[in-house]
């Protein structure tokens, strides 16, 4: 039976999860002596509590959320047919079929994740166009329920961006400006230009019945845009102007949102990073109450990890796990017979975890435990 906790502070609902009878993951593998250095450690208010932890099975974790039993649910943005469960202290993430008996997963390019007080998992896609200009399931918001066959979609919405054209996105653009005059997203929002086109990378449940969404891009000036939507209305037919509850342009030091998470103290943690691909301003963590200015907790140390900080999971009032997308590093090191290599039409192709895992933890993505 689910154990449900409700946070009274700020009216933010608590983390919750479904109990599972799955066997525990295998024990953690030993870490290599060191991963390649990315850059000198920056001055920061965040402390690294322990060595990087490898998570076997994951290459590009993009969002995560914890339940009261300690299980952390994770999505990998290039493994859309799977939802993973991971317990810190174990070395492997267990894959669960996200299709729930359907022929395909209800989502693609998942970037936001949270659990409601009924133990249902909310998965939010990036809503961005692919490199080939396609949208499809990337614009899905799916509410998933746990079944004996795994996670199954109870409902799926494509209300925020129902199609690939600029006209399909205009209702959301107009609704944001109506709630927040400073949230004008610009003329390139409907396109494919990195850092300027619409790209959702954070989502969290909020208030009584709202879904809080954060944009990695576009920025407005140097500020990131966040907005909240009525969760129930997402599956109805109301105009977006009525569906949106609030919108904010917040100063994250010229960064966009990479993840959102509800903290035990009633605030929202914002993991922030560059809006376009590239080093940009680095990654940082903020504490935020909607309507207030965000409070910086510090820059996220890389700690020998080559990758982007993409998911944050609170661990107590003054700590959190941060998961890193290390797809670029793993793709460049993919080798014949390795865990992420396959041949397709005579050409080598990256496929995360397709083959038996390699001997070292350098074959996988990593997580850092930070405190402040």
Order of alpha helices (4+ residues) and beta strands (2+ residues): beta-beta-beta-beta-beta-beta-beta-beta-beta-beta-alpha-beta-beta-beta-alpha-beta-beta-beta-beta-beta-beta-beta-alpha-beta-beta-beta
